[in-house]
């Protein structure tokens, strides 16, 4: 059984998250919180499903790796909500404060209207998307290793998102990066 390429796994996670957001906005809308019309989200979800999978993952990497991956690891909800539009500016939902509505809307008693389990799912999806992004960058850098008298050297053959510190991110996110011996 082979594992799907990173861009396909990433796109699948984006689809799951889009559906989660759609379901969440429908619940908010039905409960009287009319800040976002679910039909707008449904349209955006359909549009996103037609995007080139490389475009999706690369847009996410370009707009999130520098500041957001660490904040997502910390589960910094305030930072995330304030920066979600920047992270997703490559998607058709960029002008909609979806995450702000989902994460911050409170009922009359001051309780979050979105279930903690839904927030947990969103964070877990982001975890998966970041880990897949790390693997995607690693693969596209063409990793290899070679032996020297002092030991094995792991390196890359190609520059690809060179500003992303893969060594650090792979440690933070506990992602194993394989370097196959160069033949």
JOBEL-V125017 format. One record per residue. N is the residue number from 1. RES is the residue in three letters. PHI is phi in degrees with one decimal (999 if undefined). PSI is psi in whole degrees, 0 to 359 (NA if undefined). D_FIRST is the distance of its C-alpha to the first C-alpha in whole Angstrom. Layout:
N_RES_PHI_PSI_D_FIRST / N_RES_PHI_PSI_D_FIRST
This chain:
1_UNK_999_121_0 / 2_UNK_-93.8_151_4 / 3_UNK_-87.7_138_7 / 4_UNK_-63.1_149_9 / 5_UNK_-57.7_155_13 / 6_UNK_-55.4_317_15 / 7_UNK_-63.1_328_18 / 8_UNK_-74.0_318_16 / 9_UNK_-64.6_321_15 / 10_UNK_-62.1_311_19 / 11_UNK_-60.6_323_20 / 12_UNK_-63.0_317_18 / 13_UNK_-65.0_322_20 / 14_UNK_-62.4_319_23 / 15_UNK_-62.8_318_23 / 16_UNK_-63.2_316_23 / 17_UNK_-65.0_319_25 / 18_UNK_-59.3_317_27 / 19_UNK_-66.6_321_27 / 20_UNK_-61.7_317_28 / 21_UNK_-65.2_317_31 / 22_UNK_-60.3_312_32 / 23_UNK_-61.1_318_32 / 24_UNK_-64.5_317_34 / 25_UNK_-69.7_327_37 / 26_UNK_-63.0_316_37 / 27_UNK_-62.7_316_38 / 28_UNK_-62.2_315_40 / 29_UNK_-61.5_314_42 / 30_UNK_-66.3_334_42 / 31_UNK_-86.5_3_44 / 32_UNK_100.2_1_47 / 33_UNK_-93.1_95_45 / 34_UNK_-98.6_29_45 / 35_UNK_-69.1_330_44 / 36_UNK_-132.0_130_41 / 37_UNK_-80.0_122_41 / 38_UNK_-57.3_333_38 / 39_UNK_-65.5_330_38 / 40_UNK_-65.5_317_38 / 41_UNK_-67.8_320_35 / 42_UNK_-60.7_318_33 / 43_UNK_-64.1_314_34 / 44_UNK_-62.4_320_33 / 45_UNK_-60.6_317_29 / 46_UNK_-64.4_317_29 / 47_UNK_-63.3_315_30 / 48_UNK_-60.3_324_28 / 49_UNK_-64.8_343_25 / 50_UNK_-95.1_353_26 / 51_UNK_-64.6_149_26 / 52_UNK_-61.8_131_24 / 53_UNK_-63.0_326_21 / 54_UNK_-67.6_322_23 / 55_UNK_-60.3_318_26 / 56_UNK_-61.2_306_25 / 57_UNK_-68.8_322_23 / 58_UNK_-68.8_323_26 / 59_UNK_-62.1_319_29 / 60_UNK_-64.2_313_28 / 61_UNK_-60.0_310_28 / 62_UNK_-60.0_325_31 / 63_UNK_-97.5_358_33 / 64_UNK_-131.7_336_31 / 65_UNK_-62.4_324_31 / 66_UNK_-66.9_311_34 / 67_UNK_-114.5_328_36 / 68_UNK_-82.8_328_33 / 69_UNK_-60.5_318_30 / 70_UNK_-66.2_319_33 / 71_UNK_-67.3_326_34 / 72_UNK_-68.7_322_31 / 73_UNK_-62.2_323_30 / 74_UNK_-77.6_351_34 / 75_UNK_61.0_41_34 / 76_UNK_-78.4_89_37 / 77_UNK_-62.6_319_37 / 78_UNK_-64.1_311_40 / 79_UNK_-58.3_314_39 / 80_UNK_-61.0_312_36 / 81_UNK_-61.8_318_38 / 82_UNK_-69.1_337_41 / 83_UNK_-113.8_3_38 / 84_UNK_-58.1_321_36 / 85_UNK_-62.8_325_37 / 86_UNK_-71.1_318_37 / 87_UNK_-60.4_320_33 / 88_UNK_-107.8_25_33 / 89_UNK_-65.8_346_35 / 90_UNK_-85.3_357_33 / 91_UNK_-105.4_161_32 / 92_UNK_-70.9_357_35 / 93_UNK_-97.9_14_35 / 94_UNK_-61.6_330_37 / 95_UNK_-92.9_1_40 / 96_UNK_-102.5_130_39 / 97_UNK_-82.7_58_40 / 98_UNK_-58.5_309_37 / 99_UNK_-69.7_327_36 / 100_UNK_-62.0_313_40 / 101_UNK_-62.5_314_40 / 102_UNK_-69.2_317_37 / 103_UNK_-84.6_329_38 / 104_UNK_-108.8_347_41 / 105_UNK_-65.6_130_43 / 106_UNK_-117.1_153_45 / 107_UNK_-85.2_185_47 / 108_UNK_-63.4_337_51 / 109_UNK_-90.0_0_50 / 110_UNK_86.7_11_48 / 111_UNK_-91.8_147_45 / 112_UNK_-61.0_136_42 / 113_UNK_-83.9_348_41 / 114_UNK_-101.0_134_37 / 115_UNK_-63.5_143_36 / 116_UNK_-56.0_328_35 / 117_UNK_-64.2_326_31 / 118_UNK_-70.1_317_31 / 119_UNK_-60.1_318_32 / 120_UNK_-60.5_318_29 / 121_UNK_-61.7_318_26 / 122_UNK_-60.8_313_28 / 123_UNK_-62.3_318_28 / 124_UNK_-64.5_323_24 / 125_UNK_-65.1_319_23 / 126_UNK_-63.7_320_25 / 127_UNK_-55.7_311_24 / 128_UNK_-63.1_318_20 / 129_UNK_-63.8_322_22 / 130_UNK_-69.4_315_23 / 131_UNK_-61.9_318_21 / 132_UNK_-63.4_320_18 / 133_UNK_-61.8_319_22 / 134_UNK_-61.2_313_22 / 135_UNK_-63.8_321_19 / 136_UNK_-61.2_312_19 / 137_UNK_-62.2_313_23 / 138_UNK_-55.9_311_22 / 139_UNK_-61.2_319_19 / 140_UNK_-77.7_352_22 / 141_UNK_-86.8_356_25 / 142_UNK_56.8_71_23 / 143_UNK_-71.2_148_23 / 144_UNK_-157.5_166_24 / 145_UNK_-131.3_158_26 / 146_UNK_-147.8_155_29 / 147_UNK_-94.5_143_31 / 148_UNK_-127.6_170_35 / 149_UNK_-59.6_335_38 / 150_UNK_-97.0_358_37 / 151_UNK_142.2_188_34 / 152_UNK_-90.5_136_30 / 153_UNK_-109.9_127_30 / 154_UNK_-99.7_132_27 / 155_UNK_-153.3_182_28 / 156_UNK_-124.3_152_27 / 157_UNK_-93.9_339_28 / 158_UNK_-134.3_145_28 / 159_UNK_-86.0_131_30 / 160_UNK_-156.3_117_28 / 161_UNK_47.7_54_30 / 162_UNK_-62.4_341_32 / 163_UNK_-76.1_346_33 / 164_UNK_-83.4_121_30 / 165_UNK_-81.6_86_31 / 166_UNK_-63.1_323_27 / 167_UNK_-59.1_311_28 / 168_UNK_-67.2_312_30 / 169_UNK_-63.6_323_28 / 170_UNK_-65.6_327_25 / 171_UNK_-71.8_313_27 / 172_UNK_-59.7_318_28 / 173_UNK_-96.2_4_25 / 174_UNK_55.7_51_23 / 175_UNK_-109.1_121_21 / 176_UNK_-80.6_127_20 / 177_UNK_-107.3_120_20 / 178_UNK_-89.5_134_19 / 179_UNK_-121.3_106_21 / 180_UNK_-80.6_146_20 / 181_UNK_-61.9_138_23 / 182_UNK_-76.2_129_25 / 183_UNK_-84.4_NA_25
